């Protein structure tokens, strides 16, 4: 009985230690709009991060790309440009951007958005 409990505890501990993919979406206000935001986003993904763009639609407000995780895994990821809702107070010259990178933690999504925002600030001074 004790052996079964010990074995089960080890199995549970092992399963819980395996990293699981994140299916969350992280959102941030970036300090750009329209063409400036779109061109910076495309350059950030393709040039700065050296990741393959699979599909993009400026009018639809999305970009799909293959994210290369540090552990070698590649996963289909998405960036969405989210319009403000009618009546929602929008900060001047800002846009909501949402990213989803399922093969990593939410931390990488925040790093992605911070990097994009920094690129926009640097390029548009």
Secondary structure, DSSP 8 states (H G I E B T S, - for coil): -HHHHHHHHHHHHHHHHS-------EEEEES--HHHHHHHHHHIIIIIS---EEEEETTTTEEEEEEE-TTS-EEEEEEEEE---TT----TT-EEEEEEETTS-HHHHHHHHHHHHHHHHHHT-
